[in-house]
């Protein structure tokens, strides 16, 4: 039964979630942590951080790990590997079908009012979903709290500020800034 639930969940995420990898985080958190309880919020935050440092998209890495973690305790290693593959493919397949179709339609109807309206609606929607993902991850578990852990909170804010300045002002690559922040976080926390 967990195989069908994984398949249905990640197909649904793949078909309904728009806005790119970061925007998917809020939807994935809702499905994986709140609705199904497959991951704790702490696991979700840790896997999100690891997923951003490893090759591939964060959503794909979350799907891969979740498929494995859900099936492993009950069915063992090889079925968990299969569930991991199933969840990953279920997330990817809708995009492999929808993106080429949408691009052909957009190219065919580029000047139409409908295409302009759809793109005009999707842009702010993607920004809103990305903002929701950011707010979702602003928790005391991730940043610390000014009262309970002032050092962790201060270091988190400082690393965020340095990252914004490094990427915006000095044009450092975000992956470089992530690696620097990971090193600084490891040394300071």
N, C-alpha and C positions, 0 to 999 in steps of 0.2 A: 503493500500500500504506500509506503513512503516514496517509492519510485514514481508512481502516478501523481502524487501530490507535488513532488519536486518538478516533474515535467510540466504540470499545469501551472504551477506558480511561476516558474521561470519563462514559460511561453507567454504568460500574461504580462510579466514585467517587460519582456522583449517587444511585445506588441503595443503596450499602452504607455510606456515610459518614454518621454521625449526630453530633449535638452542636453544630451551629452552625458558623459560619465559622472560628472559632479552632481548634475541634477538628478541622476538616478539614485543617489544616496538616500534621499528622504523616502523615496518609494521603497527601496530595498530595506531600509530600517523598519518601515511599517510592516512589510511582509515577513521579514526574517526574525525580527525581534518581537514586535507587538502581536501580530496576527498568529504566527505559527510557534513562536518561542524557541526556534531552532538555535538562536544565538542570544547571549546576554548583551546588554548595551556595551559593557566593557569589551567583550569579545569583538563586537561589531566595530567599535572605535579602533581597537588594535589592528584588526584585519583591514580596515580602511587605510590606516597609516602604512601598513606593510604592503597593501595592494598598490599604493601610490609610488612606492619605491621599487617595486618589482616590474619586470616587463609585462606588457599587456594592460588592459584597462582594469580599473579598480572593480567595476561591476563584474567583470569576467572572473577575476580572482576571488571575489566573494562568492560567486555561484559555484566555482570549483571547490572551494573549501567547504561551503555549506553542504553540497551534495555528499562529500566525503564524511563530514562530521555527523550528519543525520543518520546515515546508514551504517557506519562502522560499529557502533555498540551492539546493534541487534544482529547484523548479518556477517560481519567480518571484513577483512581487508579487500578481497577482490570485488565483492559486490559494492563496497564503498568506492572503489576506483571507478567502477561502472556508473554509479550514481553521480560521481563527480563529473565524469564525461557527459552524462545525460543532462545534468543541470547546465553545464557550460554550453553545450550545443543548443539546448532549449532557449537560452538567452540570446544566442547569436543568430539562429536561423531566421527569426522575423526580420532582423536588420538586413541579412543577406538577400531577402526577398523584397522588402519594402523600399530600401534606399535606391536601388537601381530603378524601380518602378516610379518612385516619387521624382527622381531626377529627370527621367524621360518626360513625365507629365509636366513638370515645371519648365523644362526646356521647350516643350511643345506649346505651352500656354503662357509664356513668360510675360507677355504684355497684357494679359487679361486681368480684369478687376478681381476675379476670384483668386487667382494666384497671388496677386499683390496683397489682398486681404489676408490670405492664409499665412504668408510669410510675415506680414505685419503683426499677426496675432502670435505666431510661434516665437518670435524674437523676445518680446517681454515675458512670455510664458517660460522660456528657457532661463532667463535671468531670474525670475521669481523662484523657479525650482532650485537653481544654484544657491540663491539666498536662503531658501528653506534648509538645504543641506548644511550650509554653514551654521545656521542657528541651531540645527539639530546636534551638531558636534561641539557646540559651545557649552559644555557641561563641566561641573566641578571635577569629574573623573578625568577629563582631558586637560583642562587648564589649571586645575587647582581652585582654591577659593581664597579671597583676600583674608578671611578670618581663620579658616581651618588650616590652610597651607599657603601662607603669604609668599614664601620663597618660590614655590612652584608656580604660583599665579604670576608673580613678577617676572620670572624667567620666561614663561609662556608669552606674556605681553611683549617683552623685549625681543624675543625671537620673531614674533609676528611683525613688529615694527621694522626690524632689520630686514626681514624678507620683503616687505612692501618696498622699502627704500632700495634694496639691492636689485629687485626686479624692475621697478618703475624708473628709478633715477639712474642706476648704473648699468641697466640692461643685462644683468646676470641671468643666465638660463634658470628657469624654475627648478629643474632637476638638480642643478648645482646648489641652489639655495636650500632645497630639501636635504641634500646630503650634509651641507654645513650645519643646518639646524639639528639634524639627527646627531651629528657629532657633538655639537654644543649642548644639546639636551642630555646626552649620555654623560658628558663631563660635569655638567652643572646640577643634574638631578639625580 
